[in-house]
Each structure stands twice: as structure tokens, then as C-alpha cells.
Amino acid sequence: MEGVAQAAPAIAMLAAFACVAGGVATIRRGDRRKGVLMLVMAVVLVGNVLIWTL
């Protein structure tokens, strides 16, 4: 892997952590649906990183 391909998993993991933090904050503010969707997006990103690294 070269260039952006090497950085893609790291960037995706940072985005997943940000989605978890944003999802929890959104749920605490009272918008449960959007918060849960952000948590689901974080799970999908982590799954993509696992697939990329295998």
C-alpha cells in the first residue's frame, strides 16, 4: 500500500472515535435517533478497517 491507502485505516479509526463521541453527545442532548445512527456508522467504519487490514 502506498500514500493515501496507508493512511486510510488510521483516518477511518479517528472518524469512528469521533462518531462515537458525537453519537453519545447527541443522545445526551435528546436526539436519540441521530445519536444511534452515528454509533451504527462508527461500527461500520470499524468493520471496514478490519476488512481492509485482513
PyMOL commands that set and color helices and strands:
alter all, ss='L'
color gray80, all
select helices_A, chain A and resi 4-29+32-53
alter helices_A, ss='H'
color red, helices_A
deselect
rebuild
show_as cartoon
